[in-house]
Amino acid sequence: CEPALWLRWLHLGWAVAKGHAEVVTLDVLLFQRTLQDSLPQAAKYAKLFLAYANRHRDSLDDVFNDVSHLRWMAQDTFEPPLKFDIAQCVPHKLSNVRSEWQPADRRAWNKVWSSVFREAQLCNRSAMIATLTADMKNDVVMVYQTIFSNVPFAWASEEERISHRLKIGFLKRFFITLAVCSVKFSQHDNSEAVRPWPYPLASTICHGGRMLLRLQGIRW
């Protein structure tokens, strides 16, 4: 019953063994004092566990079986934190016939369209950075395939083909504008304090995001 190690815990039921069983008891106060002296990083783990318990107070019980959350919290506490590297967002050519730029089949496309995010990763900064990196690499692939796809397609009409070509032309010019003029962002609404966008340009229009274009030095 791990909750009892980190929380003021009152058991929620009774456990009855159908056969011979051995019970091991642990002095919680002695356990906590030992960790405080020998493994001070455990205090961070305890805070993460408390935050998890507060988020799941309606479902937390004596039988704690959410192993993925425990693993992410432990990694976030005891392993060196992962740092974001934009170079890891670049798709790679895997071989002469395989490339991340060109999803080969339905399974590969499903991977590009889906996200690796899981709620348990909220407990682990490194896991969130890994998820961010994977999702942004997928953004790059989707935008590339949208603009430069050479997959044969049977258009319903010539008007539809022309309409699609015009939209692709706009997207190409739009990304050139972003690349030349640069993209900046602010963590606060309508703030003048902005910083350079540290992520791939493809991610600026993915995930349902919105962009505000500000024309500086232009008078109406």
Secondary structure, DSSP 8 states (H G I E B T S, - for coil): -THHHHS-----S----SS--------HHHHHHHHHHH-TTHHHHHHHHHHHHHHTTTT--SS---HHHHHHHHHHHHS------GGGGS--B-SSS-BTTB--SHHHHHHHHS----GGGGG-HHHHHHHHHHHHHHHHHHHHHHHH-------S-HHHHHHHHHHHHHHHHHHHHHHHH--EE-SSTT-S--EE--S-GGGGSSTT-------TT---
